[in-house]
Amino acid sequence: MQDLYAGGDLFSYRLYKRGQFQNGEALFLVFQMLKALEYLHDHGIIHGDIKLENTLLSTFSPLSRLVLADFGSSAQVSLAKCAWHNSSKNPWSHRAVGTLGYGAPYV
């Protein structure tokens, strides 16, 4: 069974709001995003393409439920073998992932 997220993506919602989020609304959205990433990372999953277009809302309202979508660039890593502070062991240190327009300019 799949859930319906009729609110569209966070990019469309930001355009609708003209970038003017209330503090509580922005806090709620960021909190949900961080909890989703915490869950993924706790299970050894790296999303690889975090952006507004890959964040879906259940409704088109200020306190909507948020979920991550599009796991096409994701990867599962062994947490026991991976030291993130050591880039030589980072499985993504030499891999281009994500959306070009969202990448750092030096990449």
Phi, psi and omega in degrees: 000139180244149177272150177264125177246081186282355181282353181080197181262167183291333177296313179296321180294321177297319177297318179299319181277357184055033178073007183260085177267142170289153182304315181296322179293314179297318179300316181296317180293315180295319178302313180297320178297315181293324177294321177296316179294322177300315179300312180300311183293325176297335179258015175072027181246133176249127185292305175090350181208055179286122176198167183300323182291340180260018178240115184258149179246142181290324177221166180267062183219163186301323183251046182283153173285139184244139176223153175272146179226176176059081179263027180294334179257009184282163178211150175255131182239152176279116183293332181289331184260357188247119174254104188295333180285345179256103187296338179290336179262354180287119184295346181251007185294337180237023184240128178274118179226166176094194181257131185306315182294343180260355183282162176293144184297336182276356181276000000 
